Amino acid sequence: MTPSPSLYLSTRGGTRPVGFADAVMMGLATDGGLLLPAAFPRVSPKTLEEWSRLSYPQLALEVMAPFVGEDFSREELRELVERSYATFDTPDVVPVSPMGKSGLFVAELYHGPTLAFKDIALQFLGNLFQAILRKRGGALNILGATSGDTGSAAIHGVRGKEGIQIFIMYPEGRVSPLQERQMATVDDPNVHCLAIQGTFDDGQRVLKEVFNDLPFKEAKRLGAVNSVNWARILAQVVYYFWGAFQVRRQTGNPDALLQVCVPTGNFGDIFAGFVAMSMGAPIRRLLLATNENDILSRFFRTGVYRRGEVHPTLSPSMDIQVASNFERYLYYRLGEDPARVKAAMEGFAAGLPIQVEGEDPRFAAGRGDTAMTLETIREFWTRHQVLLDPHGAVGVAVALQNPLEGAVTLCLETAHPGKFPAAIAQALGDGSLATHPALEKLKSLPLRKSLLPPTKEAVEAFMAERIP
Ligand SMILES: *Cc1c(COP(=O)(O)O)cnc(C)c1O
């Protein structure tokens, strides 16, 4: 077999190679590992030069095509990509601009329907699921549990899609009113919001129990919108190329050195940056930023991956101690040897740390705590008239502390500040600065949700009534 970017293998070596559409439908590899393309295409300087003149959707088509292979024609893929990014509120999809006079640049990843960067992947994934089901027949019933943001991006990715229903559980009374509105005001009949009378952990437990009920899972064709789905990573690779091109154009320096700073939780976003660099994107270094939940920044500074406790912070989407996509990167750090990955991950599951040798010059890392987050929001608002959301602010705080000699730093801003009025109020004494018309509009819409007890039986009965 010649290694090809459109053949997918498990990091743990226990699956036969599968094509793109199978990889998307599989999500997690059947041996418990994560799927990776057998090779990365290398992009020549001449191609980079051509790509730098494309629109965002045109660029997305070029970046994705080699990984998609024969499963979709170029025309089909073009149509999918165009439809996925037409729902964004700007034709640039990801606007890039200088951040006041700070010397930093920002890429705004929040112009999709739910105002957070997960839309970039989930708008595409929703269309992709639908397209695969059309080719192959059948239906898909997605079940997820959310503590907030992922649920709404997933709902907006599949709302109104033929052949797909989505059931999202969230803890009743424990997500912010805004987050609940982003989910429960969606009125498409294929969307079901399950307000669970319990905690987020109850939702997670019920989710596991339902997926472990194999007869139910098969009969009801259950699927997940897993953060480990390869298509989610792929969609995110695009804006690393895009961001680099925009910075070069805006600085007027076609050879500008670039560092990209990424507020990180599950390592999905920054892994997409790693893929872009492996393909030849003109990026010198990725700067990984965590909040107090710093397992990843500790790893890049010490070479040891060791679990810590989860601390709730102002940047909840980064409150993660075990990063589900880290295994993909580990595969490359362990010499692309699935046996070593499998041993390391099994040891980790049993409570052992993972240790790697040497350093990777493509990465640097830092940690921004709550005080730094608040201070950065204040400083960027008063000095630069830029309103950051708390996730982006963690990144900016880390970027200010870790400049790269001779390089420009591009910070990824992963959510619109209007989604986090309480954090903005804490920083500035006034949360009313953080508004967005799309969020205001939700306030007058009725909620559509079903209250359920936190049990597998209740959730399965609810689903069974609605799945033909
Ligand atoms: C999910 C999320 C992140 C973290 O991204 P990962 O891919 O999990 O590293 C950062 N910011 C926001 C707003 C998010 O929703």
The ligand as a MOL file (V3000), in Angstrom:
LIG
                    3D

  0  0  0     0  0            999 V3000
M  V30 BEGIN CTAB
M  V30 COUNTS 15 15 0 0 0
M  V30 BEGIN ATOM
M  V30 1 C -13.6600 24.0320 22.1560 0
M  V30 2 C -13.1270 25.3870 22.4400 0
M  V30 3 C -11.7550 25.6350 22.6640 0
M  V30 4 C -10.7180 24.5240 22.7350 0
M  V30 5 O -10.4960 23.8900 21.4890 0
M  V30 6 P -9.8470 22.4260 21.4470 0
M  V30 7 O -9.9480 21.9920 20.0400 0
M  V30 8 O -10.6660 21.5820 22.3780 0
M  V30 9 O -8.4300 22.5610 21.9170 0
M  V30 10 C -11.3470 26.9420 22.8640 0
M  V30 11 N -12.2340 27.9610 22.8870 0
M  V30 12 C -13.5600 27.7710 22.6770 0
M  V30 13 C -14.4770 28.9390 22.7310 0
M  V30 14 C -14.0460 26.4860 22.4370 0
M  V30 15 O -15.3740 26.3050 22.2460 0
M  V30 END ATOM
M  V30 BEGIN BOND
M  V30 1 1 1 2
M  V30 2 1 2 3
M  V30 3 2 2 14
M  V30 4 1 3 4
M  V30 5 2 3 10
M  V30 6 1 4 5
M  V30 7 1 5 6
M  V30 8 2 6 7
M  V30 9 1 6 8
M  V30 10 1 6 9
M  V30 11 1 10 11
M  V30 12 2 11 12
M  V30 13 1 12 13
M  V30 14 1 12 14
M  V30 15 1 14 15
M  V30 END BOND
M  V30 END CTAB
M  END
